[in-house]
Amino acid sequence: MDAQFWLAKWKRNEIGFHALHAHPTMVAYFSGPCAPQGACVFVPLCGKSLDIHWLLKSNYRVIGVELSRLAVEQLFAELDIHPAISCLPSGVVVFEGPNIRIFVADIFSLTPDMLGSVDIVYDRAALVALPPQMAALYAHHLTYLTKSADQLLVCVEYDQERLSGPPFAVMAQDVERYYAQDYTIASIEHFPVANGIKGREPGYEHIWFLHAQKREFKK
Ligand SMILES: C[S@@+](CC[C@H](N)C(=O)[O-])C[C@H]1O[C@@H](n2cnc3c(N)ncnc32)[C@H](O)[C@@H]1O
């Protein structure tokens, strides 16, 4: 999946991945006692997710990164926020509004200094958007970028032989392989996907909480 694949998806408005409501597990987690009020949530590969609307309304701060400028323009339009748009020396464009900053960029081009401090990562349809080889690099880079911030991670599980991604199946052993070195991993929910993956293949959503063993990271 290269950048052109995703840019073309946005251009053709083929965004079947865009959920029409905030994710219930995300809402439950960030409404609960474990989530620090006013925390800064990093949403990688954010699209124009309605989860961001919910987080902002719930007084969280949001930082995101998204390849498609079209997606980011739609996000701000739908939030009814008129963004301040700037360009970093690296050429990365940034859209900003009250409590929200979105980088229009390839996540691999971001550095921890550009991102600044984040309290928690919320990954829905990001890790699973990437083919396995790239997913491993992404997981490593995300940990580096966020200095191993805790993470709420939404994965899908299904028989990869029967369907090609995205979304790619990310099984328990994959989560373990990507993250066990830096995080304590807890399974918090596991349920069948209503109507199946892409509306046809039986599968599950598996939601994980990754708690940093210590907040530092070596590249
Ligand atoms: C499956 S969609 C999920 C979007 C969002 N997380 C959601 O839940 O609706 C994956 C998104 O990641 C973006 N994307 C893919 N590769 C990326 C990369 N390397 N850096 C930044 N964004 C990327 C795509 O443009 C697309 O909007």
The ligand as a Tripos MOL2 file, in Angstrom:
@<TRIPOS>MOLECULE
LIG
   27    29     1     0     0
SMALL
NO_CHARGES

@<TRIPOS>ATOM
      1 C1         -8.0070    2.5530    6.9580 C.3       1 LIG1
      2 S1         -7.8800    4.2970    6.9880 S.3       1 LIG1
      3 C2         -8.2860    4.6410    8.6950 C.3       1 LIG1
      4 C3         -8.5650    6.0840    8.9950 C.3       1 LIG1
      5 C4         -8.9940    6.3640   10.4460 C.3       1 LIG1
      6 N1         -8.0420    5.8630   11.4130 N.3       1 LIG1
      7 C5        -10.3700    5.8330   10.7290 C.2       1 LIG1
      8 O1        -10.5240    5.0830   11.6990 O.co2     1 LIG1
      9 O2        -11.3120    6.1790    9.9910 O.co2     1 LIG1
     10 C6         -6.1230    4.5330    6.9280 C.3       1 LIG1
     11 C7         -5.7410    5.9750    6.7400 C.3       1 LIG1
     12 O3         -4.3530    6.1120    6.8560 O.3       1 LIG1
     13 C8         -3.8600    7.0080    5.8930 C.3       1 LIG1
     14 N2         -2.4620    6.5890    5.6810 N.ar      1 LIG1
     15 C9         -2.0340    5.4540    5.0830 C.ar      1 LIG1
     16 N3         -0.7030    5.3560    5.1450 N.ar      1 LIG1
     17 C10        -0.2750    6.4420    5.8440 C.ar      1 LIG1
     18 C11         1.0170    6.9050    6.2390 C.ar      1 LIG1
     19 N4          2.1330    6.2160    5.9520 N.pl3     1 LIG1
     20 N5          1.1020    8.0590    6.9600 N.ar      1 LIG1
     21 C12        -0.0160    8.7650    7.2440 C.ar      1 LIG1
     22 N6         -1.2690    8.3850    6.8830 N.ar      1 LIG1
     23 C13        -1.3950    7.2350    6.1900 C.ar      1 LIG1
     24 C14        -4.7820    6.8240    4.7020 C.3       1 LIG1
     25 O4         -4.8330    7.9570    3.8690 O.3       1 LIG1
     26 C15        -6.1240    6.5560    5.3860 C.3       1 LIG1
     27 O5         -6.8580    7.7300    5.5950 O.3       1 LIG1
@<TRIPOS>BOND
     1     1     2 1
     2     2     3 1
     3     2    10 1
     4     3     4 1
     5     4     5 1
     6     5     6 1
     7     5     7 1
     8     7     8 2
     9     7     9 1
    10    10    11 1
    11    11    12 1
    12    11    26 1
    13    12    13 1
    14    13    14 1
    15    13    24 1
    16    14    15 ar
    17    14    23 ar
    18    15    16 ar
    19    16    17 ar
    20    17    18 ar
    21    17    23 ar
    22    18    19 1
    23    18    20 ar
    24    20    21 ar
    25    21    22 ar
    26    22    23 ar
    27    24    25 1
    28    24    26 1
    29    26    27 1
@<TRIPOS>SUBSTRUCTURE
     1 LIG1         1 GROUP 0 **** ****
